[in-house]
């Protein structure tokens, strides 16, 4: 940021951990995250692992991630506050 002409005023890490929730939002979050990851990891996965991932991503499959009741969301995001110098 400093190379772009900003002065860093603060930095914070936001940690999210959601467990034991029945919210459909958690399933949608997991589905969208895995969809984005699939193309990046497909070449590195075995045929069996790619098949398992595709079953999780198939919303019509009985193995769809949207049908799971044991999902947990854990993530961290770094946030910076800066001003133009």
MODELLER restraints for C-alpha pairs under 7 A, 6 or more apart:
rsr = mdl.restraints
at = mdl.atoms
rsr.add(forms.Gaussian(group=physical.xy_distance, feature=features.Distance(at['CA:5:A'], at['CA:84:A']), mean=5.95, stdev=0.5))
rsr.add(forms.Gaussian(group=physical.xy_distance, feature=features.Distance(at['CA:5:A'], at['CA:85:A']), mean=5.97, stdev=0.5))
rsr.add(forms.Gaussian(group=physical.xy_distance, feature=features.Distance(at['CA:6:A'], at['CA:82:A']), mean=5.96, stdev=0.5))
rsr.add(forms.Gaussian(group=physical.xy_distance, feature=features.Distance(at['CA:6:A'], at['CA:83:A']), mean=5.31, stdev=0.5))
rsr.add(forms.Gaussian(group=physical.xy_distance, feature=features.Distance(at['CA:6:A'], at['CA:84:A']), mean=4.32, stdev=0.5))
rsr.add(forms.Gaussian(group=physical.xy_distance, feature=features.Distance(at['CA:6:A'], at['CA:85:A']), mean=5.36, stdev=0.5))
rsr.add(forms.Gaussian(group=physical.xy_distance, feature=features.Distance(at['CA:7:A'], at['CA:82:A']), mean=5.38, stdev=0.5))
rsr.add(forms.Gaussian(group=physical.xy_distance, feature=features.Distance(at['CA:7:A'], at['CA:83:A']), mean=5.36, stdev=0.5))
rsr.add(forms.Gaussian(group=physical.xy_distance, feature=features.Distance(at['CA:7:A'], at['CA:84:A']), mean=6.13, stdev=0.5))
rsr.add(forms.Gaussian(group=physical.xy_distance, feature=features.Distance(at['CA:7:A'], at['CA:85:A']), mean=5.84, stdev=0.5))
rsr.add(forms.Gaussian(group=physical.xy_distance, feature=features.Distance(at['CA:8:A'], at['CA:81:A']), mean=6.21, stdev=0.5))
rsr.add(forms.Gaussian(group=physical.xy_distance, feature=features.Distance(at['CA:8:A'], at['CA:82:A']), mean=4.41, stdev=0.5))
rsr.add(forms.Gaussian(group=physical.xy_distance, feature=features.Distance(at['CA:8:A'], at['CA:83:A']), mean=6.74, stdev=0.5))
rsr.add(forms.Gaussian(group=physical.xy_distance, feature=features.Distance(at['CA:9:A'], at['CA:81:A']), mean=5.39, stdev=0.5))
rsr.add(forms.Gaussian(group=physical.xy_distance, feature=features.Distance(at['CA:9:A'], at['CA:82:A']), mean=5.03, stdev=0.5))
rsr.add(forms.Gaussian(group=physical.xy_distance, feature=features.Distance(at['CA:10:A'], at['CA:80:A']), mean=5.77, stdev=0.5))
rsr.add(forms.Gaussian(group=physical.xy_distance, feature=features.Distance(at['CA:10:A'], at['CA:81:A']), mean=5.12, stdev=0.5))
rsr.add(forms.Gaussian(group=physical.xy_distance, feature=features.Distance(at['CA:10:A'], at['CA:82:A']), mean=6.96, stdev=0.5))
rsr.add(forms.Gaussian(group=physical.xy_distance, feature=features.Distance(at['CA:11:A'], at['CA:79:A']), mean=5.75, stdev=0.5))
rsr.add(forms.Gaussian(group=physical.xy_distance, feature=features.Distance(at['CA:11:A'], at['CA:80:A']), mean=4.45, stdev=0.5))
rsr.add(forms.Gaussian(group=physical.xy_distance, feature=features.Distance(at['CA:11:A'], at['CA:81:A']), mean=6.32, stdev=0.5))
rsr.add(forms.Gaussian(group=physical.xy_distance, feature=features.Distance(at['CA:12:A'], at['CA:78:A']), mean=5.85, stdev=0.5))
rsr.add(forms.Gaussian(group=physical.xy_distance, feature=features.Distance(at['CA:12:A'], at['CA:79:A']), mean=5.23, stdev=0.5))
rsr.add(forms.Gaussian(group=physical.xy_distance, feature=features.Distance(at['CA:12:A'], at['CA:80:A']), mean=6.43, stdev=0.5))
rsr.add(forms.Gaussian(group=physical.xy_distance, feature=features.Distance(at['CA:13:A'], at['CA:76:A']), mean=6.59, stdev=0.5))
rsr.add(forms.Gaussian(group=physical.xy_distance, feature=features.Distance(at['CA:13:A'], at['CA:77:A']), mean=5.63, stdev=0.5))
rsr.add(forms.Gaussian(group=physical.xy_distance, feature=features.Distance(at['CA:13:A'], at['CA:78:A']), mean=4.44, stdev=0.5))
rsr.add(forms.Gaussian(group=physical.xy_distance, feature=features.Distance(at['CA:13:A'], at['CA:79:A']), mean=6.11, stdev=0.5))
rsr.add(forms.Gaussian(group=physical.xy_distance, feature=features.Distance(at['CA:14:A'], at['CA:76:A']), mean=5.51, stdev=0.5))
rsr.add(forms.Gaussian(group=physical.xy_distance, feature=features.Distance(at['CA:14:A'], at['CA:77:A']), mean=5.22, stdev=0.5))
rsr.add(forms.Gaussian(group=physical.xy_distance, feature=features.Distance(at['CA:14:A'], at['CA:78:A']), mean=6.31, stdev=0.5))
rsr.add(forms.Gaussian(group=physical.xy_distance, feature=features.Distance(at['CA:15:A'], at['CA:75:A']), mean=5.94, stdev=0.5))
rsr.add(forms.Gaussian(group=physical.xy_distance, feature=features.Distance(at['CA:15:A'], at['CA:76:A']), mean=4.45, stdev=0.5))
rsr.add(forms.Gaussian(group=physical.xy_distance, feature=features.Distance(at['CA:15:A'], at['CA:77:A']), mean=6.65, stdev=0.5))
rsr.add(forms.Gaussian(group=physical.xy_distance, feature=features.Distance(at['CA:16:A'], at['CA:74:A']), mean=5.49, stdev=0.5))
rsr.add(forms.Gaussian(group=physical.xy_distance, feature=features.Distance(at['CA:16:A'], at['CA:75:A']), mean=5.29, stdev=0.5))
rsr.add(forms.Gaussian(group=physical.xy_distance, feature=features.Distance(at['CA:16:A'], at['CA:76:A']), mean=6.19, stdev=0.5))
rsr.add(forms.Gaussian(group=physical.xy_distance, feature=features.Distance(at['CA:17:A'], at['CA:73:A']), mean=5.52, stdev=0.5))
rsr.add(forms.Gaussian(group=physical.xy_distance, feature=features.Distance(at['CA:17:A'], at['CA:74:A']), mean=4.43, stdev=0.5))
rsr.add(forms.Gaussian(group=physical.xy_distance, feature=features.Distance(at['CA:17:A'], at['CA:75:A']), mean=6.72, stdev=0.5))
rsr.add(forms.Gaussian(group=physical.xy_distance, feature=features.Distance(at['CA:18:A'], at['CA:72:A']), mean=5.75, stdev=0.5))
rsr.add(forms.Gaussian(group=physical.xy_distance, feature=features.Distance(at['CA:18:A'], at['CA:73:A']), mean=5.08, stdev=0.5))
rsr.add(forms.Gaussian(group=physical.xy_distance, feature=features.Distance(at['CA:18:A'], at['CA:74:A']), mean=6.57, stdev=0.5))
rsr.add(forms.Gaussian(group=physical.xy_distance, feature=features.Distance(at['CA:19:A'], at['CA:72:A']), mean=4.91, stdev=0.5))
rsr.add(forms.Gaussian(group=physical.xy_distance, feature=features.Distance(at['CA:19:A'], at['CA:73:A']), mean=6.75, stdev=0.5))
rsr.add(forms.Gaussian(group=physical.xy_distance, feature=features.Distance(at['CA:26:A'], at['CA:73:A']), mean=6.85, stdev=0.5))
rsr.add(forms.Gaussian(group=physical.xy_distance, feature=features.Distance(at['CA:27:A'], at['CA:65:A']), mean=6.42, stdev=0.5))
rsr.add(forms.Gaussian(group=physical.xy_distance, feature=features.Distance(at['CA:27:A'], at['CA:66:A']), mean=4.99, stdev=0.5))
rsr.add(forms.Gaussian(group=physical.xy_distance, feature=features.Distance(at['CA:28:A'], at['CA:66:A']), mean=6.95, stdev=0.5))
rsr.add(forms.Gaussian(group=physical.xy_distance, feature=features.Distance(at['CA:31:A'], at['CA:57:A']), mean=6.32, stdev=0.5))
rsr.add(forms.Gaussian(group=physical.xy_distance, feature=features.Distance(at['CA:31:A'], at['CA:65:A']), mean=6.49, stdev=0.5))
rsr.add(forms.Gaussian(group=physical.xy_distance, feature=features.Distance(at['CA:35:A'], at['CA:57:A']), mean=6.90, stdev=0.5))
rsr.add(forms.Gaussian(group=physical.xy_distance, feature=features.Distance(at['CA:42:A'], at['CA:50:A']), mean=6.54, stdev=0.5))
rsr.add(forms.Gaussian(group=physical.xy_distance, feature=features.Distance(at['CA:55:A'], at['CA:61:A']), mean=6.20, stdev=0.5))
rsr.add(forms.Gaussian(group=physical.xy_distance, feature=features.Distance(at['CA:55:A'], at['CA:63:A']), mean=5.82, stdev=0.5))
rsr.add(forms.Gaussian(group=physical.xy_distance, feature=features.Distance(at['CA:55:A'], at['CA:64:A']), mean=5.92, stdev=0.5))
rsr.add(forms.Gaussian(group=physical.xy_distance, feature=features.Distance(at['CA:56:A'], at['CA:63:A']), mean=5.65, stdev=0.5))
rsr.add(forms.Gaussian(group=physical.xy_distance, feature=features.Distance(at['CA:56:A'], at['CA:64:A']), mean=4.18, stdev=0.5))
rsr.add(forms.Gaussian(group=physical.xy_distance, feature=features.Distance(at['CA:56:A'], at['CA:65:A']), mean=4.77, stdev=0.5))
rsr.add(forms.Gaussian(group=physical.xy_distance, feature=features.Distance(at['CA:57:A'], at['CA:64:A']), mean=5.87, stdev=0.5))
rsr.add(forms.Gaussian(group=physical.xy_distance, feature=features.Distance(at['CA:57:A'], at['CA:65:A']), mean=6.49, stdev=0.5))
rsr.add(forms.Gaussian(group=physical.xy_distance, feature=features.Distance(at['CA:58:A'], at['CA:64:A']), mean=5.56, stdev=0.5))
rsr.add(forms.Gaussian(group=physical.xy_distance, feature=features.Distance(at['CA:59:A'], at['CA:66:A']), mean=6.74, stdev=0.5))
